[in-house]
């Protein structure tokens, strides 16, 4: 196996052919850092950067249904990052929203990208009785019964029709989720019976205002900040202008309530010119960005710019929420959990010459907000950066967990994401391990979905840690000195106990702990020497 240290254009230049010289590509290495608080990870950032990691895959940051015990995959409220008193706690298992944002700032100062795990297939939390399917659950923020694949019992309670699907049946995989309340992404909802116990009956989705009065969760559709490739308006979030929480009027209405208050005299839910309010600084949508202090971004318009609540179904809410998260946290990408439980078309356009320019679907909305928040203008292609093994992306990195058909993973890849499966784990790190037969190992995409830019590779993860200890060094050396996107998993040595714990205990010396360098050694080789493309050289 041979890894070319220079791009082909550089080789030609050395040989005397006059060609442009391009920048040598830096190779990415992702540390999946689970089981650890935001504060502890922040303290470790200098060591992480020095070791040669270029990015972190972090657990779901949203409030879980099991409170401080939640590792994040039983997501309860996607708008709670550890700043609301819900499920018995304000902080999540990993810390407060302030802790999270501090980690992001420090990681970015060190050039470390952050990819957050993201659950969009299911939800956790109590399902209290409601009178009609079109009402919102009083105990599940923003959700209605018709948002899920549920059936209703005679008592008025709701339940899943079945806990586990037949994994060979595509309909059941899409409609029966073993991990929580399965969200109904299709339209109309095809697995919902309002007043019976029958599974598979078609029913209309509920549309409505899901977060009334919470303008900070909605796009400000009064200010167009860009146009997409097709000329459609692009908006972003508001409710960011600094204000003095002193109330307004002779009675100081709203003083000290941690929100902007004004006299909404026309009852339109928006602050209008001339309406009395608390003092605020009229900086527009991006108070911290001097380049955006202009009229197009609401600077000096005489109003406190606010989001505009709108009618939507559950798909609209999920698309809005992921945009909100990308804007608030300034994430560099997402790992999409269990995508096979969601119809592939939910994520974006899959066909046509213009699919790469489309902002449709979950992936498309992530990329659209990524452009706005980061100031990128590559509206002509939202996906090319996803499939590059480089740190200089102008797109958010998206990789979806898909552990086997049905449905076909190719449809999810076509919607704009890389595929994360266990192929590399099973071939190199798992039950078989690295053996005497090395046939195919010189291939740059051995054990990975598609080509080197189509998947990711990892020898163990939070779901599987059965890699034989005797081959771990060989597996990591192989993975880290080949072309592709490698992932090293750690629980930060914070999980002890039985191997069936979740996330799984790792026992990986990700920073060279206990004098073991079988991760940090090949990682430093990757950082300092590995460049360009890999070419197979099989001879024995």
C-alpha positions, 0 to 999 in steps of 0.5 A: 500500500502506498500513500502519495504525499503530494497531489498529482499536480505537484508530482508533475511540477517536480518532473518539470511540467509547468502546472499550478501548485495547489495547497496540500490537503490536510487529513481529517481524524475524528475523535468520537468523545462520549460519556464526558461532560462539556467542561471536561472535554473543554479542558482537554481541547489543547491535548486533543489538538496536540495529539492530531485530532481535527474534529470531535463527534459529540453525543446528542446535546438536547434534553433527554426524557431520563433527565440527567441520566440521559445519554441523549438518544431518548431526546425529549426537547430539541430546543433545550440545550441545558437551559430549561427546568424539565425532566427534573433538571436544568443541565443535561447529563453533559452540562448547561447550555452555557457550558456547551457554547463555551466548549464550542468557542474553545474548540474552534479557537484550536481549529477543532471542528464539532459534529453533534449526534442528532436524533430525528427518527424518534422521541422520548418522554411521556405521552399524556392523554389528549382529547383530540389527535390534533391537540398538542401533548401537554407534556411533550413540547411541540408534539401532537399524537398524529406526529407519531406512529402510535395507536390509541387505547380505550383508556385514551393513552397512546402506545406503539403498535410493536416494539421491534420490527421485522428487520427484513421488512422495509415498511416495519423498519420505517414505521416501528422504531425500537428506540422510542416514539417513532416520528411519522415523517411521511405525509399523510401519516400511514401508521396512525389510528385516532380512536382504535388499535389498528396499525397502518391506517392513513391519517392526516398530519396536524398543522399548527403553531407549535411554539406560540410566542417563542419567536426565538425558535422561528426564522425572521421572514421579514428580512431576506438575507440571501437568495438560493440557487433558484432565486428563492428567499433565504431567512435566518433567526432573530431575537438576538439584539441586546436589550435591558431587562428593565421592563417598559412603561410606568409600571416597568412591565416585564422587568427581570423576566429574561426576555424582551418585553414591549407593548404589542398594541396591535397584537401581531406578536411582533415589535413594530415601529413606535411600540413602547419597549424595553431599551435595546440596541438596534444591531439587527440579526447579527449583533456580533458581526460588524460586516452585517451591520446594515439595513439588509440585516435589520440594523437601525430599523427601529424595531427589535427583530423577531422570528415569525411563528408559522403553521407547520407539521412535524416535518416542518418543525424538525427542519426548523429545529435543525436550522435553529441548532446549527445557528445557535451552536455554530456546529460544523456538521451532524452525525444522523442517528438511525436514518433507516427509520426515516424515509430517505426523501425526508433528507433531501432531493435524490434525483435530477441535475439540480439536486446538489443545489437544492435546500429541500429536506433535512440535509438541505436545510442544514446546508442552507443555514450553514451558509447563512451562519458562516457567510458562505455563498456556495449556493450552486452546490450544497454537497460537494464538501460533504464527500471531501476528506479535507478540513477546508469544507464550505458545507456541513459534514453529514454522515448517517448511521445505516446498518444494513438494508432495507431500506437501501442506503444508496437512497440516503447517500443520494439525499446528501449524506455519507454513510456510517455503517459497521463494515469496517468494524466487522472486517477489521476490528470486529469478530474476524480481525486482521488475519493472515489474508490481507487481500484487498487491504491496499484498496483505499475504500476497503471495508467502507461504504462506496468510495473513500469520500462516501463513508466513514470508518471506525473499528469500534463505537458507542454501540460495539466494543467487541474488537479483540484487544490483541488486534486493536493496535493493528486496526488503528494503525491501518485505519489512520494511515489510509485515505478516508475519514477515520473515527476513534472512539472514547468514553473518556474513561468515564464508563466502567462496568459490564460490557452491555452498558451504553455507551459502551466502555472503550478503554482506548488510550486516545491521548496516549494514556498509561504509556500506550501509543498505539492510537497516538502513534499512527495519529501523529503519522497521519497528522505529519505525513499522510497527504493526497490520494492512496494507490493500491500496491498489492504484490504478495 
